Amino acid sequence: MTVTGEVARGLESPWGVGPLPGGDLLVASRNKGTISRVAAGSGAVTEIGEVPGVSPGGEGGLLGLALSPSFASDRLVYAYFTTESDNRIARMRYDEQRPAGQQLGAPDTVFRGIPKGLVHNGGRIAFGPDKMLYAGTGETGDTALAQDRASLGGKILRMTPDGDPVHGNPEPDSVVYSYGHRNVQGLAWDADKRLWAAEFGQNTWDELNLIEPGANYGWPEAEGKAGRPGMRDPVAVWRPDEASPSGIAWAQGSVWMAGLKGERLWRIPLAGAEPVAPPEPFLEGQYGRLRSVVALGGDRLLLVTSETDGRGSPQAGDDRILTLTVR
């Protein structure tokens, strides 16, 4: 793995990232509630608009971003964010012909009512190979929500781009896709279209899970590889000091996992659903806390640092977006 360049620097609390056609990026600021465009060539950062209703605080704010599968024609940007009352997902039209700072249209809320808290708000959203929208949520510190099938907390959700339950979800008229999660912030699909998710453990084990519809991933009854009947064990685990995982991406036969407290990028080489070698760390302590990792195709990744989120030790130039080549 090699760091090949620095796309941008001086970003404030970056969280979600959406690569645009042509190579530029959209980046969400968790604390400011704004979305900016980063020019691929120069690294110039231009604010395109503010998401109304964002209520930052604790681990909440403007979190994940995802571009519509039909972005080339509909220009829709999806955002997961915390409000005064809940976490929700809205979409906005990005109109580049409008003045800078005013290029986001009014938000159209497609899904609301996800529990919010000072901690464990989840926040990652992504469109899958099926062009459905997936969202990782947290249990807000109320551990019972993860096993409550009627709650949206501690779940992975699957919905249409309009926010409706998808035909074929585990339960009719429900967006709940899997449950028993503590705080999901990493979602990625491998070459065989299998869904992988990373989530924060409590004091013992962080997890990388292979997600199956309707499956129970154990929290709070199980943390790590517990072998409990009716509950799925993770594929790989880490001590929180070595990981505290946020974003993940799939590239070159491996899942790549960004670590916050662990301040390193993990490579988990896989053959099918099983690791073929122990997880391998990179960049330990070199760039501080790592929030998001994005696959750009082939052997190229983007990596977003998270030193200005209130829990890091920012240095001159933080926060940054780096380009990587991986093997």
Backbone torsions as a table, in degrees:
resi	resn	phi	psi	omega
1	MET	NA	133.7	-177.2
2	THR	-133.9	132.7	170.5
3	VAL	-78.3	119.6	-174.2
4	THR	-104.0	-11.6	179.9
5	GLY	177.8	173.3	177.3
6	GLU	-120.9	115.4	-176.9
7	VAL	-77.7	-41.0	-176.5
8	ALA	-153.4	158.0	175.7
9	ARG	-144.8	168.1	178.6
10	GLY	73.6	24.2	179.6
11	LEU	-83.8	146.9	179.0
12	GLU	-103.7	119.9	176.7
13	SER	44.3	52.1	178.2
14	PRO	-65.6	145.5	-179.1
15	TRP	-135.9	-86.0	-179.2
16	GLY	-79.6	150.1	179.9
17	VAL	-134.7	136.7	175.7
18	GLY	-129.5	108.1	177.5
19	PRO	-66.8	130.3	178.8
20	LEU	-91.9	154.6	170.9
21	PRO	-56.0	132.8	-178.4
22	GLY	100.3	-14.4	172.3
23	GLY	110.1	-17.5	175.5
24	ASP	-69.3	168.0	-176.3
25	LEU	-127.2	148.2	163.4
26	LEU	-104.0	134.7	-176.0
27	VAL	-131.9	131.3	178.0
28	ALA	-91.8	139.3	170.7
29	SER	-99.4	115.4	-177.1
30	ARG	-59.0	-46.8	-173.0
31	ASN	-82.0	-33.7	-178.0
32	LYS	-84.4	-22.2	-177.9
33	GLY	72.9	23.4	-178.4
34	THR	-113.6	160.1	172.7
35	ILE	-119.0	132.7	179.8
36	SER	-121.8	155.3	174.3
37	ARG	-103.0	131.6	178.3
38	VAL	-109.9	121.8	179.3
39	ALA	-73.8	129.5	-175.6
40	ALA	-63.8	-36.6	-176.4
41	GLY	-79.8	-50.8	-173.7
42	SER	-94.3	-20.7	-173.8
43	GLY	79.3	6.0	179.5
44	ALA	-62.0	136.8	-177.6
45	VAL	-110.7	122.8	-179.0
46	THR	-126.9	120.7	177.8
47	GLU	-68.4	131.2	179.3
48	ILE	-103.3	-16.1	178.3
49	GLY	164.7	168.5	178.4
50	GLU	-111.7	141.6	177.8
51	VAL	-88.3	114.2	-177.8
52	PRO	-64.5	144.4	173.2
53	GLY	88.6	-0.6	179.0
54	VAL	-69.0	132.9	179.0
55	SER	-122.0	89.8	-179.5
56	PRO	-72.2	154.8	179.5
57	GLY	157.6	136.9	-175.1
58	GLY	59.0	-125.5	179.2
59	GLU	-99.2	10.9	-179.7
60	GLY	-95.7	176.3	-179.5
61	GLY	137.0	-153.0	176.1
62	LEU	-86.1	114.5	-169.5
63	LEU	-110.2	-106.9	-171.1
64	GLY	-75.3	150.9	172.7
65	LEU	-123.4	149.8	172.3
66	ALA	-152.2	139.5	175.7
67	LEU	-90.4	141.4	176.4
68	SER	-53.5	143.6	173.6
69	PRO	-59.2	-21.5	178.0
70	SER	-107.5	32.4	-173.4
71	PHE	-56.9	-35.7	-177.7
72	ALA	-58.0	-28.4	-179.5
73	SER	-107.8	-35.1	-175.1
74	ASP	-99.7	-16.3	176.1
75	ARG	57.7	33.2	-176.6
76	LEU	-94.8	131.9	176.0
77	VAL	-112.4	126.2	178.6
78	TYR	-99.4	141.6	179.6
79	ALA	-136.8	140.5	173.6
80	TYR	-104.7	128.0	-176.9
81	PHE	-152.3	160.8	179.1
82	THR	-94.4	133.4	173.7
83	THR	-112.2	-173.0	177.0
84	GLU	-64.7	-22.9	-172.4
85	SER	-118.3	-21.0	-173.3
86	ASP	-163.2	-179.5	162.0
87	ASN	-103.1	142.6	-177.6
88	ARG	-148.5	170.1	178.6
89	ILE	-122.4	128.8	177.2
90	ALA	-130.3	160.2	175.8
91	ARG	-125.2	147.0	-177.6
92	MET	-136.7	144.0	177.3
93	ARG	-84.6	131.6	179.6
94	TYR	-97.6	111.7	-177.4
95	ASP	-112.3	102.2	-176.1
96	GLU	-70.9	-11.2	179.6
97	GLN	-81.1	-14.2	179.8
98	ARG	-82.2	164.0	-179.6
99	PRO	-61.7	150.8	177.2
100	ALA	-55.1	139.7	-178.2
101	GLY	86.6	-9.0	-178.4
102	GLN	-130.4	25.5	-172.4
103	GLN	-91.4	-6.4	175.5
104	LEU	-93.5	128.4	176.1
105	GLY	-73.2	176.2	179.0
106	ALA	-62.0	139.5	-178.2
107	PRO	-70.4	138.1	173.0
108	ASP	-109.4	108.1	-177.7
109	THR	-73.4	119.6	179.6
110	VAL	-98.5	-20.7	179.2
111	PHE	-155.2	135.5	-179.2
112	ARG	-139.0	171.7	174.0
113	GLY	93.6	7.5	175.0
114	ILE	-72.9	128.5	-177.0
115	PRO	-57.1	144.9	179.0
116	LYS	-117.7	158.0	175.2
117	GLY	-158.3	175.8	173.5
118	LEU	-67.4	-25.7	178.5
119	VAL	-130.9	166.0	169.5
120	HIS	56.8	57.5	175.5
121	ASN	-95.7	3.5	-175.7
122	GLY	58.9	-133.2	170.6
123	GLY	125.6	-14.7	-178.7
124	ARG	-79.7	133.7	172.2
125	ILE	-126.8	150.9	179.9
126	ALA	-162.5	145.1	171.6
127	PHE	-87.3	131.3	-179.0
128	GLY	-85.7	178.4	176.5
129	PRO	-59.0	-22.7	178.1
130	ASP	-85.2	3.2	-179.5
131	LYS	65.7	18.2	171.7
132	MET	-93.1	158.5	-177.3
133	LEU	-97.8	126.7	178.7
134	TYR	-111.9	146.1	179.8
135	ALA	-139.4	135.1	174.1
136	GLY	-97.0	128.5	-179.4
137	THR	-117.7	166.3	176.3
138	GLY	-115.8	169.4	-178.0
139	GLU	-96.4	10.9	171.8
140	THR	61.3	14.6	-175.4
141	GLY	90.8	-9.1	175.0
142	ASP	-95.0	91.5	-168.3
143	THR	-60.3	-27.9	-177.0
144	ALA	-64.2	-23.3	-178.3
145	LEU	-62.9	-30.6	-175.1
146	ALA	-63.5	-34.5	-179.9
147	GLN	-94.2	-6.7	179.8
148	ASP	-82.2	106.6	-175.3
149	ARG	-65.8	-18.8	179.5
150	ALA	-86.1	-10.9	179.7
151	SER	-93.9	152.0	175.9
152	LEU	-91.5	-3.1	-179.3
153	GLY	-85.0	142.1	179.7
154	GLY	70.1	39.8	-174.0
155	LYS	-134.4	167.0	158.1
156	ILE	-109.7	127.9	-177.3
157	LEU	-105.7	148.2	176.0
158	ARG	-133.2	124.3	-175.5
159	MET	-144.1	166.4	173.2
160	THR	-72.6	166.8	175.5
161	PRO	-59.3	-18.1	176.7
162	ASP	-92.0	0.7	176.8
163	GLY	90.0	14.0	-178.9
164	ASP	-96.0	155.0	174.2
165	PRO	-59.3	146.2	-177.7
166	VAL	-93.7	133.9	173.4
167	HIS	-57.0	129.0	-177.5
168	GLY	99.9	-5.0	171.0
169	ASN	-60.9	159.2	-175.5
170	PRO	-55.4	-36.5	179.0
171	GLU	-123.9	134.0	179.0
172	PRO	-57.7	141.2	176.0
173	ASP	64.1	22.2	177.1
174	SER	-128.7	142.2	175.9
175	VAL	-89.0	-3.4	-177.6
176	VAL	-69.3	123.9	-178.0
177	TYR	-104.3	-39.9	174.0
178	SER	-149.5	162.2	-174.0
179	TYR	-143.7	-179.7	-177.1
180	GLY	78.5	30.5	179.9
181	HIS	-104.6	151.3	177.5
182	ARG	-91.0	-52.2	-178.6
183	ASN	-164.3	97.0	-175.2
184	VAL	-89.8	121.8	175.9
185	GLN	-129.2	4.6	178.2
186	GLY	-128.9	126.7	177.5
187	LEU	-136.2	131.8	177.1
188	ALA	-159.7	152.3	178.1
189	TRP	-112.9	141.3	178.8
190	ASP	-88.6	-174.1	-175.8
191	ALA	-65.5	-20.9	178.2
192	ASP	-98.8	15.3	175.9
193	LYS	66.0	25.0	172.3
194	ARG	-84.5	141.2	-179.2
195	LEU	-91.0	129.0	175.2
196	TRP	-114.3	146.8	180.0
197	ALA	-140.7	139.6	174.3
198	ALA	-108.9	142.7	178.0
199	GLU	-147.0	153.8	-179.9
200	PHE	-75.1	131.2	166.5
201	GLY	-83.0	-175.5	179.7
202	GLN	-93.6	-82.9	-177.6
203	ASN	-116.5	-9.4	-168.6
204	THR	-117.8	-57.0	-172.6
205	TRP	-136.6	125.8	162.1
206	ASP	-84.3	158.6	-169.2
207	GLU	-135.1	146.5	161.7
208	LEU	-114.5	122.4	-175.5
209	ASN	-118.6	144.7	168.3
210	LEU	-92.3	119.9	-169.3
211	ILE	-92.6	128.0	174.1
212	GLU	-117.6	139.1	-177.7
213	PRO	-60.2	133.3	177.4
214	GLY	82.4	-3.1	-174.9
215	ALA	-79.2	152.5	178.9
216	ASN	-104.9	121.5	-176.4
217	TYR	-99.7	12.3	157.9
218	GLY	100.4	-31.8	-173.9
219	TRP	-67.1	137.7	3.7
220	PRO	-95.0	3.5	-179.5
221	GLU	-69.5	-27.5	-176.9
222	ALA	-135.5	139.5	174.2
223	GLU	-133.1	118.8	-175.6
224	GLY	83.1	-157.9	-175.7
225	LYS	-85.5	89.7	-174.1
226	ALA	-97.6	-19.4	-179.7
227	GLY	66.4	31.4	-179.0
228	ARG	-81.2	133.1	176.1
229	PRO	-57.7	136.5	178.2
230	GLY	81.0	1.7	-179.6
231	MET	-125.3	143.6	-177.6
232	ARG	-89.0	131.6	174.6
233	ASP	-82.3	148.8	175.7
234	PRO	-68.2	159.2	176.8
235	VAL	-78.3	-34.4	179.2
236	ALA	-146.9	151.4	-179.5
237	VAL	-135.5	156.8	177.8
238	TRP	-141.8	154.1	167.2
239	ARG	-70.0	140.5	-177.8
240	PRO	-55.9	-33.1	178.6
241	ASP	-64.4	-20.1	-179.0
242	GLU	-98.6	-9.2	-174.2
243	ALA	-140.5	-84.8	-165.4
244	SER	52.5	70.7	-166.6
245	PRO	-77.2	143.4	173.3
246	SER	-117.3	-105.7	-175.0
247	GLY	-74.4	153.7	173.2
248	ILE	-134.5	160.1	175.8
249	ALA	-147.4	158.0	177.5
250	TRP	-109.1	128.6	176.1
251	ALA	-161.3	140.6	172.9
252	GLN	53.2	42.2	175.3
253	GLY	77.8	11.3	-177.7
254	SER	-136.5	153.7	163.7
255	VAL	-88.6	133.9	176.9
256	TRP	-111.7	125.5	-169.1
257	MET	-124.4	123.5	179.3
258	ALA	-82.3	134.0	179.6
259	GLY	-111.0	131.5	179.2
260	LEU	-83.5	-75.6	179.3
261	LYS	-60.6	-34.5	-179.6
262	GLY	-72.8	-18.8	177.3
263	GLU	50.0	47.1	177.9
264	ARG	-155.4	162.4	176.8
265	LEU	-106.2	122.9	-178.9
266	TRP	-97.8	138.0	170.9
267	ARG	-108.0	126.7	177.8
268	ILE	-118.1	97.2	-178.6
269	PRO	-74.2	134.4	-172.7
270	LEU	-128.8	146.8	167.2
271	ALA	-124.1	106.6	-171.1
272	GLY	66.8	-124.9	-177.9
273	ALA	-99.8	9.0	-174.6
274	GLU	-123.7	143.2	173.3
275	PRO	-64.9	143.2	177.1
276	VAL	-105.3	-3.9	176.9
277	ALA	-161.9	161.1	178.3
278	PRO	-62.4	149.4	174.7
279	PRO	-54.4	142.7	-175.0
280	GLU	-120.0	127.0	-178.6
281	PRO	-90.5	148.0	175.0
282	PHE	-133.8	156.2	171.3
283	LEU	62.1	26.0	-174.9
284	GLU	-56.9	117.7	176.4
285	GLY	72.1	1.5	-174.0
286	GLN	-80.0	-33.6	-176.8
287	TYR	-125.1	8.9	179.8
288	GLY	79.5	-149.8	-176.8
289	ARG	-68.6	138.0	-176.8
290	LEU	-117.3	123.9	-171.7
291	ARG	-100.3	-51.0	-171.4
292	SER	-132.9	144.4	173.6
293	VAL	-133.5	133.3	-171.4
294	VAL	-129.7	129.2	176.3
295	ALA	-79.7	131.5	178.9
296	LEU	-106.3	1.8	-177.1
297	GLY	104.5	144.4	-179.9
298	GLY	62.8	-130.1	-177.0
299	ASP	-103.2	23.2	-174.8
300	ARG	-109.8	133.7	176.5
301	LEU	-129.8	155.7	165.2
302	LEU	-107.7	143.7	179.1
303	LEU	-131.1	128.6	-177.1
304	VAL	-112.1	127.8	178.6
305	THR	-85.7	166.7	-176.1
306	SER	-144.3	60.5	179.9
307	GLU	-92.9	-16.3	-175.6
308	THR	-103.3	21.4	-177.9
309	ASP	-91.3	7.4	-179.5
310	GLY	95.7	-7.6	-179.8
311	ARG	-118.9	-1.0	-179.3
312	GLY	-102.7	-171.1	175.9
313	SER	-126.8	79.8	-171.5
314	PRO	-63.1	140.0	174.8
315	GLN	-108.8	171.3	177.0
316	ALA	-55.5	129.6	179.5
317	GLY	98.7	-16.4	179.5
318	ASP	-74.7	149.6	-4.0
319	ASP	-88.9	162.5	-171.2
320	ARG	-125.7	158.9	165.7
321	ILE	-120.3	125.1	-176.6
322	LEU	-112.1	152.7	169.7
323	THR	-105.2	142.7	-178.0
324	LEU	-130.0	150.9	162.5
325	THR	-115.4	139.0	-173.3
326	VAL	-126.7	163.8	-179.9
327	ARG	-118.1	NA	NA
